[in-house]
Amino acid sequence: MTSSGGSPATTPIGSRAEAEGYVAMVCFKHGPPRLYGVELEWTVHHADDPHRPLDAGRLSKALGVHAPATLVRGSPQLPLSRGALVTVEPGGQVEISGPASDSIPQLIDDTAADAAEVTALLLDADLVPGDYGLDPFRTPRRILTVPRYAAMERAFQRLGPHGPRMMCSTAGLQICLDAGESDQTALRWRALHDLGPALVGLFANSRRRAGADTGWASARTEATFGTCAPFTEPPPLDADPAAAWARTAMEAPVLCLRRGDTWDAPTGLTFGAWADGQLPGDRPTYDDLDYHLSTLFPPVRPRGYLEVRYLDAQPGDGWIAPTLLLTALMSAPIDHVLAAAEPAAGRWFPAAREGLDDALVLRAARDVVALGTEVMDRTGADPEHIAAVATRLQRAVDNTHGRRAS
């Protein structure tokens, strides 16, 4: 990796302005939208009792040569059969991330095969993947002991209870899409955010936490947004998302200062202040900036592509429906997408609290499903597969028992 000026990653950054320019360049890359990616994450439980705390040794044994080095020091972290790498989150959540694909059917086939493989590895150790976006059985407990997560946990604990919950108890479905050509990026960025409340409500399944009803349809969203507000909340939608994101990255607190054995950063240190020399004799490098970007958790994270992070993990093959829906929507005319999403645009918190019981979220979800199913054949998926997903989505928005009329 080199900096925007061609300097090595270890070159010190000269100023906040220099850092902002780099972030805008590397986080928003332009070109025809043609690649897609999916990342699946699960909480992990003992098969005989989902309330039992997860044991790191049991999980290490289950994943074997596929375990990441954060769980097993020196592990080769071999990919699964279809190419996905396995990573483990601080509370033992297991995630698979496969290569990007220009074929949605191939992406779904490969992801389904790797998901089945990792599920089989867990079952062989009497472990099972969870079905929800938030652990409904246990309180947060960190099982990874690496400096990154220790520093992040300490930083988040100062802000309230949501950070440890997000780190150790949540599981999400991430869908990755290209940013598009430079004249499309701002509208695609807005569309993915405007769609957020409708999709959060449509796929919310994380109402329970540690055995109790939270009162939130998606308590995973509650935890994520509350982790380090406002940086984990939806951003203001700027005409220039690259410049806006670069400013956000500069204003966000540094969570990990990778110096020595303890990575705690000074309280209140932002990356912009660090880049402008607030720590005498310690300038951040471009490698430090890349690492800082990996500690930011907005609903949509730009990483050279757009990583949609606002969906609860789904049980079984339930991840296929939101994957097909979102990729289909983003192939439709953007003005049609914005119009369908408009009734609920910006209603993130009502969507997370009430799901489809919120009248405007339900209205948008119905319009979004109607548009998405209309253009779902553009994904190239098998017609029978599309029909099954369309039926599933339609049932979800038609099941209005107990909901307010739209």
PyMOL commands that set and color helices and strands:
alter all, ss='L'
color gray80, all
select helices_A, chain A and resi 16-27+56-66+104-124+147-157+162-169+185-203+219-227+241-251+271-275+286-293+320-329+334-344+348-357+359-374+376-379+383-398
alter helices_A, ss='H'
color red, helices_A
select strands_A, chain A and resi 36-42+44-46+85-88+94-97+127-129+172-177+208-209+212-213+300-302+306-312
alter strands_A, ss='S'
color yellow, strands_A
deselect
rebuild
show_as cartoon
